[in-house]
């Protein structure tokens, strides 16, 4: 694999972010799901920033441009969301 063939794509069904190998005139090959590390890096902006409660970034992928928003919530709000999903 050559580094110049790497790209990032989103899975439209799940919304996951994938590292891909993209060669000319071939379907992209999905290599690794990188959703967790990307969201963790965005969440670190909230932790280091101090007063901010929300971080929004526009990310351009090979297949589309997406807006990713990370919002700081309290433990009570998280617990309430988890009980609603069950």
PAVO-230398 format. One record per atom (N, C-alpha, C): x, y, z; residue in three letters. Coordinates in steps of 0.05 Angstrom, whole numbers, padded with zeros to 5 digits, always signed. Layout:
<atoms>
XYZALA;...
</atoms>
This chain:
<atoms>
+00017-00024+00000UNK;+00000+00000+00000UNK;+00018+00025+00000UNK;+00011+00043-00017UNK;+00026+00068-00018UNK;+00010+00090-00003UNK;+00024+00106+00012UNK;+00010+00127+00028UNK;-00006+00147+00011UNK;+00002+00151-00014UNK;-00013+00170-00031UNK;-00039+00158-00041UNK;-00045+00133-00035UNK;-00070+00121-00042UNK;-00090+00121-00020UNK;-00082+00131+00004UNK;-00101+00131+00026UNK;-00121+00154+00024UNK;-00144+00149+00035UNK;-00165+00169+00037UNK;-00183+00164+00061UNK;-00202+00181+00065UNK;-00222+00177+00086UNK;-00250+00178+00074UNK;-00267+00160+00081UNK;-00294+00160+00071UNK;-00313+00154+00095UNK;-00338+00162+00091UNK;-00358+00156+00111UNK;-00376+00134+00100UNK;-00385+00117+00117UNK;-00405+00096+00110UNK;-00432+00109+00112UNK;-00447+00112+00090UNK;-00473+00126+00091UNK;-00494+00112+00107UNK;-00491+00085+00111UNK;-00511+00071+00126UNK;-00507+00074+00156UNK;-00482+00074+00165UNK;-00477+00075+00194UNK;-00465+00102+00203UNK;-00454+00117+00185UNK;-00442+00143+00192UNK;-00413+00140+00203UNK;-00402+00116+00201UNK;-00375+00111+00210UNK;-00355+00124+00191UNK;-00332+00131+00202UNK;-00310+00143+00186UNK;-00289+00121+00182UNK;-00281+00117+00157UNK;-00263+00095+00150UNK;-00238+00106+00136UNK;-00215+00094+00142UNK;-00191+00098+00127UNK;-00192+00079+00103UNK;-00188+00089+00079UNK;-00191+00073+00055UNK;-00166+00074+00038UNK;-00163+00053+00021UNK;-00142+00054+00000UNK;-00157+00058-00026UNK;-00150+00079-00040UNK;-00165+00086-00064UNK;-00145+00087-00088UNK;-00148+00067-00105UNK;-00132+00065-00129UNK;-00148+00073-00153UNK;-00134+00083-00173UNK;-00147+00093-00197UNK;-00164+00070-00210UNK;-00189+00077-00216UNK;-00208+00059-00230UNK;-00213+00033-00214UNK;-00211+00034-00188UNK;-00218+00011-00171UNK;-00236+00020-00149UNK;-00252+00002-00139UNK;-00269+00009-00116UNK;-00252+00014-00092UNK;-00259+00033-00074UNK;-00243+00038-00050UNK;-00244+00013-00032UNK;-00221+00008-00020UNK;-00219-00015-00001UNK;-00219-00003+00027UNK;-00238-00011+00043UNK;-00241-00002+00070UNK;-00220-00016+00088UNK;-00202-00001+00101UNK;-00180-00012+00116UNK;-00186-00013+00146UNK;-00194+00010+00157UNK;-00197+00012+00187UNK;-00218+00033+00193UNK;-00235+00026+00213UNK;-00255+00044+00223UNK;-00241+00064+00242UNK;-00241+00090+00235UNK;-00227+00110+00251UNK;-00246+00129+00265UNK;-00271+00122+00268UNK;-00291+00140+00280UNK;-00283+00147+00308UNK;-00275+00128+00325UNK;-00268+00133+00353UNK;-00246+00153+00356UNK;-00223+00149+00342UNK;-00200+00168+00345UNK;-00207+00196+00335UNK;-00223+00198+00314UNK;-00231+00224+00304UNK;-00248+00239+00324UNK;-00268+00225+00335UNK;-00285+00238+00355UNK;-00270+00244+00380UNK;-00251+00227+00388UNK;-00235+00233+00412UNK;-00218+00258+00408UNK;-00207+00261+00384UNK;-00191+00285+00380UNK;-00208+00310+00380UNK;-00233+00309+00370UNK;-00251+00332+00372UNK;-00260+00337+00400UNK;-00264+00316+00416UNK;-00272+00320+00444UNK;-00250+00332+00460UNK;-00225+00327+00453UNK;-00203+00340+00467UNK;-00203+00370+00465UNK;-00214+00380+00443UNK;-00217+00409+00440UNK;-00235+00421+00462UNK;-00256+00406+00470UNK;-00274+00415+00491UNK;-00259+00415+00518UNK;-00244+00394+00522UNK;-00230+00391+00548UNK;-00209+00413+00552UNK;-00194+00418+00531UNK;-00172+00437+00533UNK;-00183+00466+00532UNK;-00204+00470+00517UNK;-00215+00497+00513UNK;-00226+00510+00538UNK;-00236+00495+00557UNK;-00245+00506+00582UNK;-00275+00514+00582UNK;-00282+00537+00571UNK;-00309+00547+00572UNK;-00328+00536+00551UNK;-00317+00526+00529UNK;-00334+00517+00507UNK;-00350+00492+00515UNK;-00375+00490+00505UNK;-00391+00467+00510UNK;-00397+00452+00485UNK;-00387+00462+00462UNK;-00392+00450+00436UNK;-00369+00456+00417UNK;-00362+00435+00401UNK;-00341+00439+00381UNK;-00352+00429+00355UNK;-00350+00445+00334UNK;-00360+00437+00307UNK;-00337+00440+00287UNK;-00334+00420+00271UNK;-00314+00420+00250UNK;-00326+00410+00224UNK;-00317+00422+00202UNK;-00325+00413+00176UNK;-00302+00396+00165UNK;-00308+00372+00157UNK;-00287+00353+00147UNK;-00294+00345+00119UNK;-00275+00348+00101UNK;-00279+00340+00073UNK;-00267+00313+00069UNK;-00284+00294+00061UNK;-00276+00267+00055UNK;-00276+00263+00025UNK;-00267+00240+00016UNK;-00265+00235-00013UNK;-00293+00235-00025UNK;-00313+00226-00010UNK;-00340+00223-00022UNK;-00359+00245-00014UNK;-00353+00262+00006UNK;-00371+00284+00013UNK;-00359+00301+00035UNK;-00371+00323+00041UNK;-00362+00340+00063UNK;-00383+00337+00085UNK;-00374+00334+00110UNK;-00392+00330+00132UNK;-00386+00350+00154UNK;-00406+00356+00170UNK;-00403+00372+00194UNK;-00404+00354+00218UNK;-00384+00354+00235UNK;-00383+00338+00259UNK;-00385+00357+00283UNK;-00405+00352+00300UNK;-00409+00368+00324UNK;-00406+00351+00349UNK;-00389+00359+00367UNK;-00386+00346+00393UNK;-00396+00365+00414UNK;-00414+00355+00431UNK;-00426+00372+00452UNK;-00420+00360+00479UNK;-00412+00377+00498UNK;-00407+00369+00525UNK;-00433+00367+00540UNK;-00439+00344+00552UNK;-00464+00340+00567UNK;-00457+00330+00595UNK;-00476+00334+00613UNK;-00472+00325+00641UNK;-00478+00295+00643UNK;-00469+00283+00665UNK;-00475+00255+00669UNK;-00504+00249+00670UNK;-00520+00267+00681UNK;-00549+00263+00683UNK;-00562+00263+00656UNK;-00553+00281+00638UNK;-00564+00281+00611UNK;-00556+00255+00596UNK;-00532+00245+00600UNK;-00523+00220+00588UNK;-00540+00197+00598UNK;-00544+00195+00624UNK;-00560+00174+00635UNK;-00589+00175+00625UNK;-00600+00199+00622UNK;-00627+00202+00611UNK;-00629+00192+00583UNK;-00609+00198+00566UNK;-00609+00189+00538UNK;-00607+00159+00537UNK;-00591+00147+00554UNK;-00587+00118+00554UNK;-00613+00103+00561UNK;-00628+00114+00581UNK;-00653+00101+00589UNK;-00674+00104+00567UNK;-00674+00126+00552UNK;-00693+00129+00530UNK;-00688+00109+00508UNK;-00662+00103+00502UNK;-00656+00085+00480UNK;-00663+00056+00487UNK;-00664+00049+00513UNK;-00670+00021+00521UNK;-00700+00018+00520UNK;
</atoms>
